[in-house]
Amino acid sequence: IEKFKRLKNEGNDFVKMGEYEEAANKYSECMKLNTEECTVYTNRALCYLKLCKYEEAKQDCDHVLQIEDSNVKAFYRRALAYKGLQVRKKNMAGI
């Protein structure tokens, strides 16, 4: 539990510094220790959104919503992921 908290806090610190790749890695390490903790998934989804990894963000939000079907952050971030995927699709169509 202590290692999980430490990794999560390190991830949060990276987010505050705008280091989203490093933060996502910390949250991924947290998930190896506890797959049921929804906040690390929504936090990692935020990182993926910042990195324009919309499909990965959507998958993390989908996972959270399977556990907590009323998680507002997961719904919101999944909507942002869908929006990012739509914009990418339109841009690809224009190429």
Short mmCIF file of the C-alpha atoms (twelve columns), coordinates in Angstrom:
data_MODEL
# 
_entry.id   MODEL 
# 
loop_
_atom_site.group_PDB 
_atom_site.id 
_atom_site.type_symbol 
_atom_site.label_atom_id 
_atom_site.label_alt_id 
_atom_site.label_comp_id 
_atom_site.label_asym_id 
_atom_site.label_seq_id 
_atom_site.Cartn_x 
_atom_site.Cartn_y 
_atom_site.Cartn_z 
_atom_site.pdbx_PDB_model_num 
ATOM 1  C CA . ILE A 1  0.000   0.000  0.000   1 
ATOM 2  C CA . GLU A 2  2.858   2.384  0.833   1 
ATOM 3  C CA . LYS A 3  4.583   1.759  -2.508  1 
ATOM 4  C CA . PHE A 4  1.268   2.350  -4.311  1 
ATOM 5  C CA . LYS A 5  0.759   5.702  -2.533  1 
ATOM 6  C CA . ARG A 6  4.341   6.771  -3.228  1 
ATOM 7  C CA . LEU A 7  4.060   5.943  -6.942  1 
ATOM 8  C CA . LYS A 8  0.689   7.697  -7.205  1 
ATOM 9  C CA . ASN A 9  2.074   10.818 -5.500  1 
ATOM 10 C CA . GLU A 10 5.103   10.782 -7.805  1 
ATOM 11 C CA . GLY A 11 2.712   10.556 -10.760 1 
ATOM 12 C CA . ASN A 12 0.696   13.482 -9.404  1 
ATOM 13 C CA . ASP A 13 3.886   15.529 -9.018  1 
ATOM 14 C CA . PHE A 14 4.861   14.810 -12.630 1 
ATOM 15 C CA . VAL A 15 1.409   15.972 -13.779 1 
ATOM 16 C CA . LYS A 16 1.857   19.255 -11.887 1 
ATOM 17 C CA . MET A 17 5.170   19.761 -13.705 1 
ATOM 18 C CA . GLY A 18 3.610   18.914 -17.081 1 
ATOM 19 C CA . GLU A 19 5.671   15.725 -17.409 1 
ATOM 20 C CA . TYR A 20 2.771   13.601 -18.682 1 
ATOM 21 C CA . GLU A 21 4.795   10.695 -20.108 1 
ATOM 22 C CA . GLU A 22 6.582   10.167 -16.778 1 
ATOM 23 C CA . ALA A 23 3.308   10.538 -14.870 1 
ATOM 24 C CA . ALA A 24 1.595   7.937  -17.066 1 
ATOM 25 C CA . ASN A 25 4.474   5.543  -16.360 1 
ATOM 26 C CA . LYS A 26 4.047   6.013  -12.589 1 
ATOM 27 C CA . TYR A 27 0.302   5.393  -12.814 1 
ATOM 28 C CA . SER A 28 0.982   2.272  -14.909 1 
ATOM 29 C CA . GLU A 29 3.252   1.000  -12.123 1 
ATOM 30 C CA . CYS A 30 0.435   1.666  -9.634  1 
ATOM 31 C CA . MET A 31 -1.893  -0.482 -11.723 1 
ATOM 32 C CA . LYS A 32 0.449   -3.457 -11.363 1 
ATOM 33 C CA . LEU A 33 -0.086  -3.189 -7.600  1 
ATOM 34 C CA . ASN A 34 -3.841  -2.466 -7.644  1 
ATOM 35 C CA . THR A 35 -6.110  -2.795 -10.694 1 
ATOM 36 C CA . GLU A 36 -9.242  -1.672 -8.808  1 
ATOM 37 C CA . GLU A 37 -8.117  1.855  -7.859  1 
ATOM 38 C CA . CYS A 38 -10.042 4.038  -10.300 1 
ATOM 39 C CA . THR A 39 -8.189  7.295  -9.671  1 
ATOM 40 C CA . VAL A 40 -4.950  6.034  -11.225 1 
ATOM 41 C CA . TYR A 41 -6.869  5.124  -14.383 1 
ATOM 42 C CA . THR A 42 -8.573  8.523  -14.636 1 
ATOM 43 C CA . ASN A 43 -5.243  10.210 -13.873 1 
ATOM 44 C CA . ARG A 44 -3.484  8.203  -16.569 1 
ATOM 45 C CA . ALA A 45 -6.335  9.015  -18.954 1 
ATOM 46 C CA . LEU A 46 -5.633  12.702 -18.311 1 
ATOM 47 C CA . CYS A 47 -1.971  12.132 -19.206 1 
ATOM 48 C CA . TYR A 48 -2.932  10.298 -22.390 1 
ATOM 49 C CA . LEU A 49 -5.260  13.161 -23.373 1 
ATOM 50 C CA . LYS A 50 -2.403  15.645 -22.901 1 
ATOM 51 C CA . LEU A 51 -0.191  13.377 -25.050 1 
ATOM 52 C CA . CYS A 52 -2.922  13.066 -27.744 1 
ATOM 53 C CA . LYS A 53 -3.163  9.317  -27.081 1 
ATOM 54 C CA . TYR A 54 -6.938  9.345  -27.329 1 
ATOM 55 C CA . GLU A 55 -7.524  5.624  -27.820 1 
ATOM 56 C CA . GLU A 56 -5.498  4.799  -24.693 1 
ATOM 57 C CA . ALA A 57 -7.370  7.466  -22.713 1 
ATOM 58 C CA . LYS A 58 -10.699 6.015  -23.849 1 
ATOM 59 C CA . GLN A 59 -9.630  2.508  -22.786 1 
ATOM 60 C CA . ASP A 60 -8.663  3.694  -19.292 1 
ATOM 61 C CA . CYS A 61 -12.014 5.467  -18.914 1 
ATOM 62 C CA . ASP A 62 -13.881 2.390  -20.168 1 
ATOM 63 C CA . HIS A 63 -12.097 0.322  -17.510 1 
ATOM 64 C CA . VAL A 64 -13.114 2.745  -14.744 1 
ATOM 65 C CA . LEU A 65 -16.730 2.812  -15.907 1 
ATOM 66 C CA . GLN A 66 -16.872 -0.997 -15.700 1 
ATOM 67 C CA . ILE A 67 -15.955 -0.700 -12.006 1 
ATOM 68 C CA . GLU A 68 -17.756 2.581  -11.179 1 
ATOM 69 C CA . ASP A 69 -20.537 3.235  -13.676 1 
ATOM 70 C CA . SER A 70 -21.151 6.755  -12.369 1 
ATOM 71 C CA . ASN A 71 -17.557 8.066  -12.272 1 
ATOM 72 C CA . VAL A 72 -17.902 11.634 -13.562 1 
ATOM 73 C CA . LYS A 73 -14.200 12.104 -14.331 1 
ATOM 74 C CA . ALA A 74 -14.178 8.936  -16.420 1 
ATOM 75 C CA . PHE A 75 -17.248 10.073 -18.386 1 
ATOM 76 C CA . TYR A 76 -15.756 13.532 -18.947 1 
ATOM 77 C CA . ARG A 77 -12.313 12.313 -19.983 1 
ATOM 78 C CA . ARG A 78 -13.806 9.644  -22.228 1 
ATOM 79 C CA . ALA A 79 -15.837 12.364 -23.946 1 
ATOM 80 C CA . LEU A 80 -12.619 14.348 -24.483 1 
ATOM 81 C CA . ALA A 81 -10.975 11.214 -25.878 1 
ATOM 82 C CA . TYR A 82 -13.864 10.679 -28.324 1 
ATOM 83 C CA . LYS A 83 -13.608 14.325 -29.339 1 
ATOM 84 C CA . GLY A 84 -9.860  13.920 -29.956 1 
ATOM 85 C CA . LEU A 85 -10.463 10.789 -32.010 1 
ATOM 86 C CA . GLN A 86 -13.079 12.608 -34.123 1 
ATOM 87 C CA . VAL A 87 -10.739 15.529 -34.800 1 
ATOM 88 C CA . ARG A 88 -7.948  13.118 -35.754 1 
ATOM 89 C CA . LYS A 89 -10.324 11.256 -38.092 1 
ATOM 90 C CA . LYS A 90 -11.331 14.531 -39.800 1 
ATOM 91 C CA . ASN A 91 -7.690  15.566 -40.159 1 
ATOM 92 C CA . MET A 92 -6.792  12.208 -41.681 1 
ATOM 93 C CA . ALA A 93 -9.671  12.517 -44.139 1 
ATOM 94 C CA . GLY A 94 -8.247  15.847 -45.258 1 
ATOM 95 C CA . ILE A 95 -4.824  14.407 -46.051 1 
# 
